[in-house]
Amino acid sequence: MTNSVVVDQVAALDLIDQLRVAVPEEVRQAKRINEETSRLVERAQEEADRIVARAQEQAAFLIEERELTRAAEIRSQEIIAAGEAEAEEIRRGADSYAASVLVRLEGDCVRALTSIRRGLSMLDERYVGEGGDPAGDADGWNDDEAADPRAHAAG
């Protein structure tokens, strides 16, 4: 007796093809979301920079008069604070959207992993049903395989 397992090649290749189709699309979608998030943050930063530059120009223009200079400084701080608040709000929204997509991707991956585990379990049941477990483990896994389920699939 050996630790080898006979796998239905058609079923295994079908599962692999399904994973190849599902996972790359989700990964591409996650990359698009991350890129979109980066673009949103970059645009927010550019807007904040434009606001800061505009405030600095206003301050420089009004520097001759003390009272006007003080008013310009206060206004520029308000504009900067508003720009930073808007940038932070955009970041939070982008992060929230990215998190929701990643949570959905995680669920898809968990479902795929569950499907894989069910397939492995069916193979284990078939193996146990065809002559038992030479290692004496009722679940068809030895201790090394329990630590690394991929070892089970290979052996």
C-alpha positions, -999 to +999 in steps of 0.1 A: +000+000+000+012+035-007+000+070+001-009+076-036-045+087-044-062+082-077-078+115-088-105+119-114-085+139-139-115+154-157-131+166-124-098+179-111-091+198-143-126+212-143-121+225-107-087+240-117-103+257-148-131+271-126-105+285-102-084+299-131-115+318-144-129+330-110-098+340-091-079+361-117-110+381-124-114+389-087-077+397-085-079+420-115-110+436-099-091+441-066-062+456-086-085+480-104-100+490-071-066+497-056-056+517-087-088+536-085-082+543-048-047+555-056-061+578-083-087+592-060-061+599-033-038+614-059-066+637-072-075+647-036-038+655-029-036+675-062-067+694-052-053+700-017-021+712-033-040+735-056-059+749-026-027+754-007-010+771-037-041+793-041-040+802-004-003+810-006-008+832-036-035+850-018-014+855+013+016+868-008-006+893-026-020+907+007+013+907+026+017+945+025-012+951+049-010+936+083-047+932+089-053+917+055-023+895+059-037+881+091-071+875+075-054+858+046-034+835+069-066+825+087-084+819+054-055+799+040-056+777+071-093+772+067-089+763+030-060+739+039-081+723+067-111+720+043-089+705+016-074+680+040-108+671+054-121+666+019-090+645+010-095+624+041-132+619+033-123+607-002-096+584+013-121+569+038-147+564+010-121+548-013-108+526+016-144+516+025-151+506-011-118+487-014-125+469+019-160+458+008-147+445-025-118+427-007-143+412+018-164+399-012-132+385-028-123+368+005-158+352+005-153+340-030-119+326-021-134+309+010-161+293-011-135+281-036-114+267-008-144+250+007-152+234-027-116+222-029-117+208+005-150+190-003-133+175-033-104+164-013-128+149+013-146+130-014-113+117-026-104+107+010-138+089+014-132+071-019-097+061-007-110+049+027-139+031+010-115+012-014-094-004+012-089+016+043-062+038+055-027+022+056-015+049+081-044+041+105-058+076+103-096+075+099-096+107+080-070+096+054-046+124+065-012+118+081+003+143+106+024+160+079-007+164+057-027+179+085-001+206+088+000+213+051-032+203+032-013+207-001+008+178+008-023+157+009-034+167-026+001+159-040+004+125-022 
